[in-house]
Amino acid sequence: MPNNMKKRLVPFGLYISYFLVGLFFIFPLIWVLSLSFKTSQELYNVPPNLIPDSLQFDNYKYVIENNDILIYLANSAQIVTLTVILTLIIALPAAFALSRYRFKLKGLVLLSIILTQMISAVVISIPLYRLFAQWGLINNFFMLIIVYVAVVLPFSTWFLKGYFDTIPKELDEAAIVDGCNRFQILTKVLLPSSMPGIVSVTLLVAVQSWSQFVIPFILLDMQSSYPVSVGIVNLQSTQQAVTTHYLAAGSILSILPVIILFVILQRFIVGALTSGAVKG
């Protein structure tokens, strides 16, 4: 096969692969969006139709008026905001130390971070429940956020450490010559240069915290404290009525803030993946 033909086929094959992978992940979202605009009768159509006969915006009105989804969304927003803030407060200095300084057992610390990151929230949920029940911490909002922070902290620290590694240490040396201490090096040199990486971590932590289900489902039993990931379970079908279209509408409402956040911050993610700290 001629080289020119190979050069054309390889990008074409990559684009086809990207399209298929993207379709694999986006089709369920499109299907849920379709369900959210259907009537209960359309749910039983055979074969099922992707495009509803008419858009039933009343499904969304019903979910908002007959469910506490707005309260759930507010709870999730509060949890995510505090989780992101606490995670960055801990992860930024930790990543700075791991990136810039040598100390004993540094390799063991890095290994521990990787191993901790591999632990699933499902594994620790039952022991956490028993511990929280013994200490009377069930429905404790602050302790729930601490658990969220513990879950996302290893990944956040490792990600930021890797981004700090891309920033030349000569910038630190220049800052020291100018009279900066370690804290000032972090706040005045690394943080401004690492803003794309910090925003990327913020978004990833926010998405993971927003979609967390197992931990709040086990550690909360007051409906008024539920995040949206747990609260929309109340919209599931029962023996008395089929509410799949309402559940789909609630699901779309629950992921809409995350989609908006991603659209706003996507350029920072691209910057984190494609650029270093020093340009030009």
C-alpha positions as CSV (number, residue, x, y, z in Angstrom):
1,M,0.0,0.0,0.0
2,P,1.4,3.4,-0.9
3,N,2.6,5.6,1.9
4,N,0.2,8.4,1.0
5,M,-2.7,6.0,1.2
6,K,-1.5,4.9,4.7
7,K,-1.2,8.5,5.9
8,R,-4.8,9.0,4.9
9,L,-6.3,5.8,6.2
10,V,-4.6,6.1,9.7
11,P,-6.3,9.4,10.6
12,F,-9.6,8.2,9.1
13,G,-9.5,5.1,11.2
14,L,-8.7,7.2,14.3
15,Y,-11.7,9.5,13.6
16,I,-14.0,6.5,13.2
17,S,-12.8,5.1,16.5
18,Y,-13.3,8.4,18.2
19,F,-16.8,8.6,16.8
20,L,-17.7,5.1,17.9
21,V,-16.3,5.6,21.4
22,G,-18.1,9.0,21.7
23,L,-21.4,7.5,20.5
24,F,-21.0,4.6,23.0
25,F,-20.9,7.1,25.9
26,I,-23.3,9.8,24.6
27,F,-26.1,7.5,23.4
28,P,-27.4,6.6,26.9
29,L,-27.6,10.3,27.7
30,I,-29.5,11.0,24.4
31,W,-31.9,8.1,25.3
32,V,-32.5,9.4,28.8
33,L,-33.2,12.8,27.3
34,S,-35.7,11.2,24.9
35,L,-37.4,9.4,27.8
36,S,-37.7,12.6,29.8
37,F,-40.0,14.1,27.0
38,K,-42.2,11.0,26.5
39,T,-45.6,10.1,27.9
40,S,-46.1,7.0,30.0
41,Q,-47.8,5.3,27.0
42,E,-44.8,6.0,24.7
43,L,-42.5,4.1,27.0
44,Y,-44.2,0.9,25.8
45,N,-43.9,1.6,22.1
46,V,-42.5,-1.4,20.1
47,P,-40.2,-0.7,18.5
48,P,-39.1,2.1,20.8
49,N,-38.8,5.5,19.2
50,L,-35.9,7.8,19.9
51,I,-37.8,11.0,19.0
52,P,-41.0,11.5,21.1
53,D,-44.3,12.2,19.3
54,S,-44.5,15.5,21.3
55,L,-42.2,17.1,23.8
56,Q,-43.8,16.7,27.3
57,F,-42.3,19.6,29.2
58,D,-44.9,18.8,31.9
59,N,-42.6,15.9,33.0
60,Y,-40.1,18.5,34.2
61,K,-42.8,20.6,35.7
62,Y,-44.1,17.6,37.6
63,V,-40.6,16.7,38.9
64,I,-40.0,20.2,40.2
65,E,-43.4,20.7,41.7
66,N,-43.9,17.2,43.3
67,N,-40.4,16.4,44.3
68,D,-37.8,18.1,46.5
69,I,-35.3,18.0,43.6
70,L,-34.4,21.7,44.1
71,I,-33.5,21.0,47.7
72,Y,-31.4,18.0,46.6
73,L,-29.6,20.2,44.0
74,A,-28.9,22.8,46.7
75,N,-27.5,20.1,49.0
76,S,-25.3,18.7,46.2
77,A,-24.0,22.2,45.4
78,Q,-23.1,22.8,49.1
79,I,-21.4,19.4,49.4
80,V,-19.5,19.8,46.2
81,T,-18.4,23.4,47.0
82,L,-17.1,22.5,50.4
83,T,-15.5,19.3,49.1
84,V,-13.6,21.2,46.4
85,I,-12.4,23.9,48.8
86,L,-11.2,21.5,51.5
87,T,-9.6,19.2,48.9
88,L,-7.6,22.1,47.3
89,I,-6.5,23.4,50.8
90,I,-5.0,20.0,51.5
91,A,-3.9,18.8,48.1
92,L,-2.0,21.9,46.9
93,P,0.6,22.0,49.8
94,A,0.9,18.2,49.7
95,A,1.5,18.2,45.9
96,F,4.0,21.1,46.3
97,A,6.0,19.2,48.9
98,L,6.0,16.0,46.9
99,S,7.0,17.8,43.7
100,R,9.7,20.1,45.0
101,Y,11.3,18.5,48.0
102,R,13.2,15.3,48.8
103,F,12.6,13.6,52.1
104,K,12.8,10.1,53.7
105,L,10.0,7.7,52.7
106,K,8.9,9.9,49.8
107,G,8.6,6.9,47.6
108,L,6.5,5.1,50.2
109,V,4.2,8.1,50.5
110,L,3.7,8.2,46.7
111,L,3.0,4.5,46.7
112,S,0.5,4.9,49.5
113,I,-1.3,7.6,47.6
114,I,-1.6,5.4,44.5
115,L,-2.8,2.4,46.6
116,T,-5.3,4.6,48.5
117,Q,-6.7,5.9,45.2
118,M,-7.5,2.3,44.1
119,I,-9.8,1.8,47.1
120,S,-13.4,2.0,46.0
121,A,-16.0,3.9,48.0
122,V,-18.2,0.8,48.0
123,V,-15.5,-1.1,49.9
124,I,-15.4,1.4,52.8
125,S,-19.1,2.3,52.9
126,I,-20.2,-0.4,55.3
127,P,-17.3,0.0,57.8
128,L,-18.0,3.8,57.6
129,Y,-21.6,3.2,58.4
130,R,-20.8,1.1,61.5
131,L,-18.3,3.7,62.7
132,F,-20.6,6.6,62.1
133,A,-23.5,4.8,63.8
134,Q,-21.4,4.1,66.9
135,W,-20.2,7.7,67.1
136,G,-23.7,9.2,66.4
137,L,-22.5,10.8,63.2
138,I,-25.2,9.6,60.9
139,N,-26.8,12.6,59.0
140,N,-23.7,14.7,60.0
141,F,-23.2,16.9,57.0
142,F,-19.7,18.0,57.9
143,M,-18.4,14.5,58.4
144,L,-20.0,13.4,55.1
145,I,-17.9,16.1,53.4
146,I,-14.8,14.9,55.2
147,V,-15.4,11.4,53.7
148,Y,-15.9,12.9,50.3
149,V,-12.5,14.7,50.7
150,A,-10.8,11.5,51.8
151,V,-12.1,9.8,48.7
152,V,-11.0,12.4,46.1
153,L,-7.8,13.6,47.9
154,P,-5.3,10.9,46.6
155,F,-6.2,11.5,43.0
156,S,-6.2,15.3,43.4
157,T,-2.8,15.3,45.1
158,W,-1.3,13.0,42.5
159,F,-2.7,15.0,39.6
160,L,-1.4,18.3,41.0
161,K,2.0,16.8,41.9
162,G,2.3,15.8,38.2
163,Y,1.4,19.2,37.0
164,F,3.8,20.9,39.4
165,D,6.6,18.7,38.0
166,T,6.1,20.3,34.6
167,I,7.0,23.7,36.0
168,P,10.8,24.4,35.9
169,K,12.4,24.6,39.3
170,E,14.4,27.6,38.0
171,L,11.3,29.6,38.7
172,D,11.5,28.6,42.4
173,E,15.2,29.6,42.5
174,A,14.5,32.9,40.9
175,A,11.7,33.5,43.5
176,I,14.1,32.6,46.3
177,V,16.7,35.1,45.0
178,D,13.9,37.7,45.1
179,G,13.3,36.9,48.8
180,C,10.3,34.6,48.6
181,N,9.8,31.9,51.2
182,R,8.3,28.5,50.5
183,F,4.7,29.6,51.1
184,Q,5.3,32.6,48.7
185,I,6.8,30.3,46.1
186,L,3.6,28.2,46.2
187,T,1.2,31.1,46.2
188,K,3.0,33.6,43.9
189,V,4.8,31.3,41.5
190,L,3.3,27.9,41.2
191,L,-0.4,28.6,41.7
192,P,-0.6,31.2,38.9
193,S,1.3,29.0,36.6
194,S,-0.8,26.0,37.5
195,M,-4.2,27.5,37.1
196,P,-5.2,25.1,34.2
197,G,-4.3,22.1,36.3
198,I,-6.1,23.5,39.4
199,V,-9.2,24.2,37.4
200,S,-9.1,20.7,35.9
201,V,-8.8,19.1,39.4
202,T,-11.6,21.3,40.6
203,L,-13.9,20.1,37.8
204,L,-12.9,16.4,38.2
205,V,-13.5,16.6,42.0
206,A,-16.8,18.4,41.5
207,V,-18.0,15.8,39.0
208,Q,-17.0,12.8,41.2
209,S,-18.5,14.4,44.3
210,W,-21.7,15.4,42.5
211,S,-22.2,11.8,41.2
212,Q,-21.4,10.1,44.4
213,F,-24.2,7.8,45.4
214,V,-23.1,4.9,47.7
215,I,-21.6,7.1,50.5
216,P,-24.5,9.5,51.0
217,F,-27.1,6.8,50.5
218,I,-25.6,4.9,53.5
219,L,-24.6,7.8,55.7
220,L,-27.7,9.9,55.4
221,D,-31.3,8.8,56.2
222,M,-32.9,12.2,56.4
223,Q,-34.6,12.9,53.0
224,S,-34.1,16.7,53.5
225,S,-30.3,16.1,53.5
226,Y,-30.1,14.0,50.4
227,P,-27.9,15.1,47.5
228,V,-29.5,14.9,44.1
229,S,-27.8,11.6,43.3
230,V,-29.8,10.0,46.1
231,G,-32.9,12.1,46.0
232,I,-33.9,11.2,42.4
233,V,-34.2,7.6,43.5
234,N,-37.6,8.6,44.9
235,L,-38.8,9.1,41.3
236,Q,-38.3,5.4,40.4
237,S,-41.3,3.3,39.2
238,T,-43.6,1.7,41.8
239,Q,-46.2,-1.0,41.5
240,Q,-48.9,1.7,41.4
241,A,-47.4,3.8,38.6
242,V,-44.7,3.8,35.9
243,T,-42.6,6.9,36.5
244,T,-39.6,6.2,34.2
245,H,-40.2,9.4,32.3
246,Y,-40.2,11.4,35.5
247,L,-37.0,9.6,36.6
248,A,-35.4,10.5,33.3
249,A,-36.5,14.1,33.7
250,G,-35.0,14.2,37.2
251,S,-31.8,12.7,35.9
252,I,-31.4,15.3,33.2
253,L,-32.0,18.1,35.8
254,S,-29.4,16.4,38.1
255,I,-26.6,16.4,35.4
256,L,-27.4,19.8,33.9
257,P,-25.3,21.8,36.4
258,V,-22.3,19.5,35.7
259,I,-22.7,19.9,32.0
260,I,-22.8,23.7,32.4
261,L,-19.8,23.7,34.6
262,F,-17.9,21.5,32.1
263,V,-18.8,23.8,29.2
264,I,-17.5,26.8,31.1
265,L,-14.3,25.3,32.3
266,Q,-13.4,23.0,29.3
267,R,-10.8,25.4,27.9
268,F,-8.8,25.1,31.2
269,I,-8.8,21.3,30.9
270,V,-7.4,21.6,27.4
271,G,-4.8,24.0,28.7
272,A,-3.8,21.6,31.4
273,L,-3.3,18.8,28.9
274,T,-1.5,20.7,26.2
275,S,0.6,23.4,27.8
276,G,3.3,23.7,30.5
277,A,4.0,26.5,32.9
278,V,6.5,28.4,30.7
279,K,5.4,29.6,27.3
280,G,7.2,31.4,24.5
